[in-house]
Amino acid sequence: MNISKWFFANWYDVLNSIVEPLVIPYRKQTTSKCEGEVVEIGGGTGANLLFFDHAKKITILEPDKYMRKILEQRIHNIKIPVKIIPTIGEDIPVSSNSVDSVLCTLVLCMVDDVEKVINEAHRILKPGGKFYFYEHIKANSKSGTIFQFILDPFWKFATTGCHLRRNTLEHIQNSNFTDIQYDYFNLNVGIPFTIPNIVGEATKKQE
Ligand SMILES: C[S@@+](CC[C@H](N)C(=O)[O-])C[C@H]1O[C@@H](n2cnc3c(N)ncnc32)[C@H](O)[C@@H]1O
């Protein structure tokens, strides 16, 4: 048994219960726009499940068995067909050009290879398909940069691999996606520093 992974999966929902009211608007802003056939990368414990208003079929990728155990219990309450695949976003077992929407919320901070995951999201989307993202990112203020630098090693340990200083926006901007639209905002969770976030969508170019 991997104690830290088990602890993170179970602690995640407790932490979520504190910050979730602040996060829900961004879950809605992304998840509720997902249409048709959807792939969610790193679904965790299923925090987005309630917001899939326009999805017809959802495939959730989740590599962590402790997260998956909680997720598997939650999908029973969902009316849309949901399939869980125990895999990573760097290598998605889904055909190219086959899905309408791909969703990533608070995941690109944790994957091993952000570029590969974004490329995979792009590959599996149909032309014209949408990639929806909500992620915390690298700070651009001096105080935020110092705060993230100090906290990052502890945070990575406590969360089993979440990176506070990732420049996820730059990765998305350098990808093959077009029409990248996003809001940048600072989330205030009641600590002395706000957390920089992005929420938005990008499109796979029509052929
Ligand atoms: C911070 S949680 C976010 C969970 C959920 N998306 C949410 O919004 O609450 C990050 C999730 O990404 C998963 N993850 C980590 N590395 C991954 C990878 N390479 N590919 C896909 N998911 C990954 C973790 O297991 C975890 O469930």
The ligand as an SDF file (V2000), in Angstrom:
LIG
                    3D

 27 29  0  0  0  0  0  0  0  0999 V2000
   -5.3020   17.4220   -8.0700 C   0  0  0  0  0  0  0  0  0  0  0  0
   -6.1010   16.0310   -8.6950 S   0  0  0  0  0  0  0  0  0  0  0  0
   -7.4520   16.7290   -9.6440 C   0  0  0  0  0  0  0  0  0  0  0  0
   -8.6070   15.7970   -9.7800 C   0  0  0  0  0  0  0  0  0  0  0  0
   -9.8150   16.3560  -10.5380 C   0  0  0  0  0  0  0  0  0  0  0  0
   -9.5030   16.5930  -11.9320 N   0  0  0  0  0  0  0  0  0  0  0  0
  -10.3530   17.6110   -9.9060 C   0  0  0  0  0  0  0  0  0  0  0  0
  -10.5140   18.6140  -10.5860 O   0  0  0  0  0  0  0  0  0  0  0  0
  -10.6720   17.5560   -8.7130 O   0  0  0  0  0  0  0  0  0  0  0  0
   -4.9950   15.5100   -9.9630 C   0  0  0  0  0  0  0  0  0  0  0  0
   -5.3760   14.1720  -10.5580 C   0  0  0  0  0  0  0  0  0  0  0  0
   -4.5460   13.9020  -11.6910 O   0  0  0  0  0  0  0  0  0  0  0  0
   -4.1840   12.5350  -11.6510 C   0  0  0  0  0  0  0  0  0  0  0  0
   -2.9410   12.3710  -12.4090 N   0  0  0  0  0  0  0  0  0  0  0  0
   -1.6690   12.4670  -11.9740 C   0  0  0  0  0  0  0  0  0  0  0  0
   -0.8160   12.2280  -12.9820 N   0  0  0  0  0  0  0  0  0  0  0  0
   -1.5690   11.9990  -14.0790 C   0  0  0  0  0  0  0  0  0  0  0  0
   -1.2770   11.6740  -15.4400 C   0  0  0  0  0  0  0  0  0  0  0  0
   -0.0230   11.5960  -15.8570 N   0  0  0  0  0  0  0  0  0  0  0  0
   -2.3030   11.4830  -16.2780 N   0  0  0  0  0  0  0  0  0  0  0  0
   -3.5810   11.5970  -15.8550 C   0  0  0  0  0  0  0  0  0  0  0  0
   -3.9210   11.8960  -14.5810 N   0  0  0  0  0  0  0  0  0  0  0  0
   -2.9310   12.0860  -13.7080 C   0  0  0  0  0  0  0  0  0  0  0  0
   -4.0310   12.2260  -10.1770 C   0  0  0  0  0  0  0  0  0  0  0  0
   -4.0900   10.8570   -9.9210 O   0  0  0  0  0  0  0  0  0  0  0  0
   -5.1930   13.0180   -9.5940 C   0  0  0  0  0  0  0  0  0  0  0  0
   -6.3520   12.2530   -9.5820 O   0  0  0  0  0  0  0  0  0  0  0  0
  1  2  1  0
  2  3  1  0
  2 10  1  0
  3  4  1  0
  4  5  1  0
  5  6  1  0
  5  7  1  0
  7  8  2  0
  7  9  1  0
 10 11  1  0
 11 12  1  0
 11 26  1  0
 12 13  1  0
 13 14  1  0
 13 24  1  0
 14 15  1  0
 14 23  1  0
 15 16  2  0
 16 17  1  0
 17 18  1  0
 17 23  2  0
 18 19  1  0
 18 20  2  0
 20 21  1  0
 21 22  2  0
 22 23  1  0
 24 25  1  0
 24 26  1  0
 26 27  1  0
M  CHG  2   2   1   9  -1
M  END
$$$$
